[in-house]
């Protein structure tokens, strides 16, 4: 019984395992976890910022970024367009 409790406590203390397509980066002490997908000519970034866990969705079209961060609408420009994702072949 105690072994089960300790195992559960250890599992709960570990960070949530990232999905294969999740990416992370840190800036100013905040860790951003996100996934990206293509929607026509746009790249959609969806994720959360930690600590705090506030969620965000950003749509990038060329150098224009629009979206929602923690319930607040945002809109800004970036210096250059995002690189297109690398396509891989599968059998």
N, C-alpha and C positions, 0 to 999 in steps of 0.2 A: 504494500500500500504506500509506504513512504517512498519507495523507488519510483512508483508511478507519479506521485505528487512532485518529486524532484524533476523527473523527466518533463512533466507538463510545464513546470516553472521555467526550465531551461529553454524549452521550445517557445514559450511566450516572450521570453526576453530577447530572442534573436530577431533581427530585422526581417521584415516580410521578404520572402524570396522574390527576386525580380523575374519577370517574364522574359523570354528570350528577346523580344523586341523592345524592351524598356531600356532607356538610356538615362544617365544621370550626369549632372555637373554641379560644381559648387561655385558660389559667388557671394562675397561679403558674408560668409558664415552661414549661408542658406544652401541647403541641398535641394536641387530640383530633379524630380523623377518624372519622365515623360515618355510617351509613345508618339510616333509620327505616322501619318498616313497621307496618301495622295488623294485629292478630290479634284479631278480635272486638272486645271493649271495651278492649283493651290496645294500647299502643304499644311496639314492640320496637326498642331501639336497639342496634346492633352496630357495633363499631369497634375502633380501636387508639389507644394513647396514645404520643406521641413526645416526647423520645427514649426509646428502649428498645423500643418496639413491642409492649408488653403489650396483649393483646386483652381486650375486655369485651363482655358482653351484659347489657343491663338491660331489664326489663319494667316498664312504668309503667301502673298501674291507678289512676285517680283521683289521690290524693296519696301512694300507696304505691309504692315502687320496690324491686324485688328483682332479684337476678342474680348474676353472677360477674365479678370483675375480677382479671385475672392469676391465675386459678385459685383465688381466695379468694371465698367466698360473701359477699354484702353484702345489707343490707336497711335502708332508711331512708325517711323521709317528706319530701315537698317541700311548700312553702307553698301552692301551688295547682295544680290539674290542668293538664296540657299542653293547648295549643290544638289543636284538630283540624286536620289538614292541609287545605289549600285544594284543592278538586276543580276540575279544568279539563276542559272539554269538548273532544272531538276529532272530526274529521270522518272 
